[in-house]
Each structure stands twice: as C-alpha cells, then as structure tokens.
Amino acid sequence: MDAPRSRGPARPSSTMGWLEYVIGGTAVLISAISLFVAVNANRTQERMMAASTWPYVQYGTGNRLPDDESSITFNLNNAGVGPARIKSVQLLYDERPMADAASLLKACCGATGDRVLTVTSHPERVLVAGEEMTFLRYDEKTADPAVWAALNRKRFAVRLLTCYCSVLDDCWMRDSHRDDPQAVAACPAVPAEQRFRG
C-alpha cells in the first residue's frame, strides 16, 4: 500500500497575503510617523532649552548716577533670561584698542595721568540675568574738568566689542555700533594686549 503523499504547508489564501502586506506597511508607516514626531519634539525641546538660557548683553553709557552725582559710566547689562559668560571685551577709540581707563582718557581727552582717578572692574566675568555691571566710572568731583568734559562729549565715539556665550555654548558678538548681537560659532581669540582690563 502506498503511503499518502504530504502536500506541504498549506498556502494562505490570497486575501491573507494581502492583509499581511497591509499590516506590515501600516506598522512601517506608524514607525516612520513616530520617528518624525520624536525628532520634532527633540528639536522643540532644544529650542526651548536655548530660549530658557538665552543671554542678551547690552552696552550703555551715562553721565549721571542715581543719586544725581555727575559721573561718566560705561556699563554692560544682561537683559536676557540666562547667564552670560563674558569671554572678551575690547574698548576701541579711533578703532584702536584701549587696555585700560587711563589709556582711553589719554587718547580721547588729553589726560596727563596726574589726575586720572577712575573706578574700574574687569569686565570678563559672568553676568546673571538682570545684572548690570559698571566697568568704567569717572567721577566729575575728582576729575580734571577739561578731561571730564571731553570724555562726556566723546564717550559716544567709543566702540565696545563684547563676545559672550550662554551656558549651552551658544555665542554672540555684540558691537556697540550695531543694533543686535551677531551669532558666532565661538568667541574669537583676542590677544591680551587688545583686551580691556579695567
């Protein structure tokens, strides 16, 4: 007697094969959509993180203190929401870098050095959000009147170049002769003799 022949595995009906392709295609489509949503959510979170740590350094100069005393000031303040790491500050007069307040007063205003008394601080530091720093102050009551008057007129010709970064290492270059800071990949290296030291 002959043994019955095995027919092999049963073949699925054509409807079953079509259904498997639809289910497989749907799974791939859902995976692709999930990946797209995840990537966009990550980008949104990165932008939100950058916005929540964004510093915005501003430069200003004045000639009167809050107590109504006459004093010429040069200031940096952080109007952003995150800390600003000040990497370099260059104070230029006639496009020449000034290393300190005495150099500026000699170059712009004819100071001889015998009555140059300024209050300065080193501007390369961290400014927290909302903080203002006066990095140069020249009081009228202790100044040579001619030098003080000259600086009061010429302080707007001073150009300040400030490079600063956020805590996420996003960096900007602030030029006091432009409206907005420019984004830069990194702060440029500035030779020590060209930096303002206060």
CORPEPE-V668642 format. One record per pair of residues at least 6 apart in sequence whose ideal C-beta (glycine too) atoms are under 6 Angstrom apart, sorted by the first residue. I is the first residue (numbers start at 1). J is the second residue. Records with the same first field share a line. If there is no record, write none. Layout:
I: J / J
//
This chain:
53: 82 / 166 / 167 / 168
54: 80 / 81 / 82
55: 78 / 80 / 82 / 84 / 166
56: 79 / 80
57: 76 / 78 / 84 / 162 / 164 / 174
58: 77 / 79
59: 76 / 160 / 176
60: 75
61: 74 / 155
62: 73
63: 72 / 152
65: 71
70: 140
71: 137 / 139
72: 138 / 151 / 152
73: 134 / 137
74: 135 / 136
75: 132 / 134
76: 133
77: 132
78: 84 / 127 / 129 / 131
80: 129
81: 129
82: 166
83: 126 / 128
84: 127 / 164
85: 126 / 165
86: 123 / 124 / 125 / 164
87: 163 / 187
88: 163 / 187 / 190 / 195
89: 123 / 162 / 196
90: 97 / 161 / 194
91: 98 / 160 / 196
92: 159
93: 104 / 107 / 108 / 158
97: 194
98: 104
99: 197
100: 197
101: 118 / 120 / 136
102: 116
105: 111 / 116 / 147
108: 154
109: 147 / 150 / 151
111: 147
115: 144
117: 142
118: 138
119: 137
120: 136 / 198
121: 135 / 198
122: 198
123: 135
140: 148
159: 176 / 177
160: 176
161: 175
162: 174
163: 173 / 187
165: 171
171: 184 / 186 / 187
172: 181 / 183
173: 182 / 184
174: 181
//
